[in-house]
Amino acid sequence: MALEKIEILGYRGFSVKTEVHFAIPNGQEGSGLSIITGANNSGKSSIIECLKARGGYQPPSFTVGRRNSETDSVEINFFLNGRVEKIRSVQKGSSETERLGVEQSDSIYVLPSRRAFAPFFGRSDGFTRETYLQNEELQAQRSSTMNNFQYRLFNTLKNQAAFNEVLHKVLPSKPEWSIDQSDEGNYFLKFYNGKHAHSSDGLGEGIVSIFSIVDSLYDSQPGDTIVIDEPELSLHPTLQKRVFRLLKEYSKDRQIIISTHSPYFVDMKSLTNGAALVRVANVGSGSKVWQLSSVGREILTKLSAGNIYNPHTFGLDAKELFFLEDNVVVVEGQEDVLLLPIVAEQLDMEINASFFGWGAGGASNIEHICELLLELGFDRVSGILDGDKAKLVPELKAKFPNYHFVHIAADDIRTKKARKASDAVDGLLDAKRELKEEYKEPTKHLFHELNAYMKELF
């Protein structure tokens, strides 16, 4: 199954027809990822709900709160496997809908952001993946719990070895778990922590979240589509990174669609391999979508292609850019990011904007960063250059007339002494950044010792 795009009209904030294109996996890690970013109340979860509306036995009901007041009706088109499926209101002002051409055999597994489930539940033979998806449908209201997940657990228990193989990639402590029954007759999920055990009711939200994310993946097949709303919720940054590594692995041959507020779930390598980046913003009149194009992908490839002199160009701080609402300042380097606020403070002033990461990695990169920001829908962007790069300001103003460009009064942010030439140094890597043959064995030994100490695979 290949979900190429979705068209949304009239659902919540989408008052005009809006397209969202999804990544198609190509065998490379991260290539099947579609990453939806944006501020709170921008419309990210609305896109997830539209995907959810396709599932279940019955057509969904679009309540008053789900229908945009300007249209008072909803139409959602799914483009997949060369055909178009449609879900639409039967008439304006009605909650009732109809499905046209929807083939339930091509299912989409949607995992909501609120991943709690009933801690005590009745017995079941266990929902297979297919049965579970057939019983999952868009609820009239956003719920704080997953309705049928507890029935999925009994089936997962039957396939525990396969499930645990995936679970242990995220939780290397390899926790044991089972389903037990209380004396009152209720069933519950039991986790062991050494000699101690916790019931479903006592489990932390992070563990419950990981459990449900792994469950959405472990019995999926190549070509499947899995949607996860805010996978980072309740997870420590270390666990966020492990979950994202898992999603990247599965996205080699599956479509993985996530909405997220976490920069740990945006990966430059995945984007250059083909992942989709979707930015959603509430522009006052409603939700609007911008997407990374092939041109933007080329810019990212160029800027993130191993610049060892400016490694932070797209580090964690820079990736936070994709989660900002607007008001972005782009400067040449990390010294500018650190020292310009100090300069403003000395003048009893402040800079009312957010800096792009640790700088663009050089004045020539500011143009490329601004191209990327323009493509992703940022309206208020300023570039501050050093005085010795003043000649670039008119060129930037001409190319980006709605952005603001200036240069500081001096050649550089900081006075610097002249440097003496340094002696040549022998390194592990040659000029092509390949490990030299004579250093391979001692470096292997170094890593083996490190891994033995850390007790984790490198």
Number of C-alpha atoms within 10 A of each C-alpha: 17 18 21 17 15 21 18 23 21 23 28 24 24 24 22 18 13 16 18 20 17 25 25 24 24 16 15 18 22 33 28 32 34 27 22 31 27 21 17 14 13 21 25 24 19 18 21 21 20 21 19 23 22 26 24 18 12 16 19 24 19 25 17 15 13 20 25 19 15 12 17 22 27 27 20 23 21 22 16 15 11 9 11 14 16 17 22 23 23 15 13 13 16 16 21 17 18 15 17 12 11 17 11 14 9 15 20 20 22 24 22 23 22 17 23 22 19 16 15 18 15 12 15 13 11 18 20 16 17 12 12 16 20 17 14 21 20 21 15 14 10 11 14 12 14 17 16 15 19 24 18 19 24 20 16 22 16 12 13 15 11 13 19 22 13 17 25 13 15 22 15 10 10 14 13 12 17 15 15 14 15 9 7 6 12 13 20 23 22 19 19 14 13 8 5 7 13 15 18 19 15 12 15 13 17 17 15 15 22 23 18 22 22 21 21 18 21 17 14 15 11 13 18 20 23 23 23 20 22 21 28 26 18 16 17 10 12 10 18 21 17 16 24 19 19 19 26 23 18 27 31 23 23 29 30 28 24 24 24 24 20 19 20 20 24 23 21 19 17 21 25 21 20 22 32 25 26 22 27 26 25 18 12 9 10 15 21 21 22 19 20 20 15 11 12 22 20 16 18 21 16 14 20 19 14 12 12 9 9 18 14 20 27 23 16 16 15 17 21 19 18 23 19 18 21 17 15 22 22 26 27 22 22 18 14 22 20 14 13 17 14 15 15 12 12 10 9 8 11 13 13 9 13 17 23 27 24 24 27 26 21 15 21 13 19 22 18 18 21 23 16 20 20 18 16 21 17 20 14 16 22 20 25 21 28 20 17 14 16 18 11 19 17 13 13 18 15 10 12 16 11 13 17 15 21 17 19 15 12 11 14 16 19 10 8 7 6 6 6 6 6 6 5 6 5 6 11 13 12 11 8 6 10 9 14 12 10 9 12 12 10 10 13 11 11 11 14 14 12 14 13 11 9 10 9 9 9 9
